[in-house]
Amino acid sequence: MALFGSKESKKIATVSVRPTVVRTQNVAKELQSLAQSYSFKVDKLDFNILDVQTYTRLNEENKESEWVLVPDEELYEIDDESALLNPHFQIKQTYEIEIFAPGKDAKLPCPDLKIAVGANASKCKVYLSIAAGSKIEYFSMLESTLRTTINKRKIRAGILIHIFDEMLDDVVSKISAKARIQETLHYQKSETILIAEGFEPTATTDDALILHYENHKEVDENSKVDYASRGFIQGVKQGELLIEYIKPKPGIPGRNCRGEFMQPSEPSITNEVDFKVDESIRVEEDANSIKYIANENGYIALKDNTYVIKSEMDVGEISFKTTGSINSGVDSDVTLNVSETDTFKDAIGTGMSVEVSEIEIDGNVGSNAKVVALKASIGGQTHRTAVVKADKLDINVHKGKAFGKEISITRLEHGEVNGNSVSISQALGGKIIAKEVTLEICASHVTATASKTIEIKKLQGSENTFIIDPLIKKDAQEGLNENQEKIDKLAVEIREIKKEVDAYTYKINEGSAAFMEIKKRLLHYKKTGVKLPTSFVKKYKLFTSMQEHLKEIKEEYQRKKDQHDLYAKKTVTFQDNILDARVINRDRWKGYNEIKFKLIEPPIELVHKPAEGSLDMIFGLVDLGDGEFEIRAMEE
């Protein structure tokens, strides 16, 4: 039974174990064997270390030499790294111990100290763990008792003692010193302390080929697998690491605290590079790896065992069966040409997603498909559930949703369009939102909303609505909201500062006469050399500080007012824009149509219904004053 142990160690053994002296290299095995012979629990046995002998030998190749006993005073020489890392060097220890079962009256020197000795997986680092709640009461032999107990724990675990453990003396010395100073040393939380350290081997590095371009997309483990995104093309960016070959590297041997030599395995070489690259990919090599890095944007392709970066690709169609979705990014410089023109087929199939720099689609865009690019051209038609986004966008027949800056559509068939400048040759119903809208031919059931201009070249139908709204764009609405928030906040701050200005102004006006009298008397005292009364000086300083504070808050008040006026004028500019906006119809008005202007302040909507057959072409908003506005026909 150990001197430091659990409650089990305090139980009285019911079986008498005769003290037994053995000489062994495996203490744990001897303890287990003796315990079995007595039908005794091994954790109730303890032992004393009578002698420790350390042996070494250096075997020549194919020849074993004799073991040599190392004197205790020469043990420190074994720590030589060159010897310990020699694969032919061997080391072992033999222990002479006395095994016994402590009697019922055995007294534990530190019954409340709970310790354990453990090691990492390689057994190259050995640690002493002291459990939280442990307590040590100091006594004169504490340091040597701690050292002996720790060594016994090490021996049980097959760890060599007096080798690799130069730090142990310092560890037990510090614990003993703390206990001596505090008389009783308490451990509020667990502690783990390094007490032996061998030579940790460095692991062998097998060669590896990492295709970074296939793994650069982040994957959410909680998201559903998108089987449509099969990586038909892999978009890459200039400077991106595409491929990396990790060179094989042999490990560095070590020796653990059991004295065992640890020889790393030979590196496995199974991924040697057998491909080439062209000038679009540069190669950087160092001692550890070979890196293949993109010299330009585009997509990576392997042709004739050579990796290249291309920028253009021609495909017949993009569908689940053929390519899957293609998402190389709008900044990839990839141009895609989709040639399918059959009116009964989709060039961009159902549910497909395409994101490239430029795309030219000769045919149709199918249901729930999404196309994103900087520049896009669609020669067929878009399905009503399709979405197309591009800075510059040309569509033949549009039924879905389109977003962009410059949008040109040959025929709009009840689709939706949102852009900066929108030009439509023929509008057969639909919803349009833009800064400027031009309709060559406007049929019926068209709703066009603009912040600047709506122009109709030829009006063929009715039930159309033409709206001028300065806040159609999200950023304009957000700008107005943010501006109003600042105005409201400044209004509150101005009211609070005004209250403070009024309060200090009143105090100073009320005490002005008294202040002038104090000032006059202080000047008199100064001239006559009389010591200034402390009370007068305090009152004078208090009054001057109030004057300075009033000056500061007046300046702050004016600054806040100026800011408030500036933001208020900014709000007016949102409104002013609407006075320059126009709805223009170059044709005769037919049927029922509406013109609407949406004001910001006051927040009202004005409606004008041009009369059947009217030749009034240009309509704008006129400010009548006193918050009154009117839609009127205007001159060119």
KASUL-V966102 format. One line per field, one symbol per residue. ss: DSSP state (a for helix, b for strand, c for the rest). phi: phi as a letter, one per 30 degrees, with the letter a starting at -180 (. if undefined). burial: # if it has 9 or more other C-alpha atoms within 8 Angstrom, else .. Layout:
ss: ???
phi: ???
burial: ???
This chain:
ss: ccccccaaaacccccccccbbbbbccaaaaaaaaaaaccccaaacbbbbbbbbbbbbbcbccbccccbbbcaaaaaaaacaaaaccccbbbbbbbbbbbbccccccccccccccbbbbbcccccbbbbbbccccbbbccccaaaaaaaaaaaaaaacccccccccccaaaaaaaaaaaaaaacbbbccccbbbbbbbcbccbccbccbbbbaaaaccccccccccccccccccbbbccccbbbbbbccbccbcbbcccccbbcccccccccccccbbcccbbbbbcccbbbbbbcccbbbbbbccbbbbbcbbbbccbcccccccbbcccccccbbbbcccccccccbccccbbbccbbbbcccbccccbbbbbbbbbbbbbccccbbbbbbbbbbbbccbbbbbbbbbbbbccbbbbccbbbbbbbccbbbbbbbbbbbbbcccbbbbbbbbbbbbbbccccbbbbbbccccaaaaaaaaaaaaaaaaaaaaaaaaaaaaaaaaaaaaaaaaaaaaaaaaaaaaaaacccccaaaaaaaaaaaaaaaaaaaaaaaaaaaaaaaaaaaaaaaaaaaaaaacbbbbcccccccbbbbbbccccccbbbbcccccccccbbbbbbbbccbbbbbbbcc
phi: .ddcacdedcdddccdcdebcbcacbdedddddddddchcdddccbacdcabbcbbabdddhbccddcdcdedcddddddddddcddcdbbabcccbccaceddcdcddbdcccbbcbbdedidbcbcccddjdbbcdbdcedddddddddddddedicdcibiceddedddddddddddddibcccdbdbbbdbabccddcddcddaccceddcdddcddcdddcddcciebcdbceiddcbbcdddbddcdbbddciddccdddddcbbedbcbbcddbccbbbdcacccbdcadkbcbcbhibdbccbbbcbdacbddccidbbcjdcdiccccccebddcbcdcdeidbbbbdbbbcdcccddhdbbbadbbbbdcbcddcdbbbadcbbbdbcbccbblccbbbdbccidcbbadbcbbdbccjkbbbadbbbcdbcdchcccbbcbbbbcdbccbbhcbcccbdcddeddddddddddddddddddddddddddddddddddddcdddddddddddddddddiddddedddddddddddddddddddddddddddddddddddddddedeeddcdbcbbdcddbicbbcbbcccbddbbcbbcedeidcdccbbccddihicbadbdbde
burial: #####...#...#........#.#..##.###..##...#.#.####.#..########..........#....#..##...###...##############.......#..###.#.#...################...##..##.########.####.######..###.##.###..###.#..#...#####.###.######.###...............#.########..########################..#.........#..###......#############....######.#.#.####..########.##########....#############################################################################################################################.#...##..#..##.##..##.##..##.##..##..#......#..##..#..##.....#...##.##..#..##..#..##.##..##.##..##.##..##.##############.########......##..#.....########.....###.##..
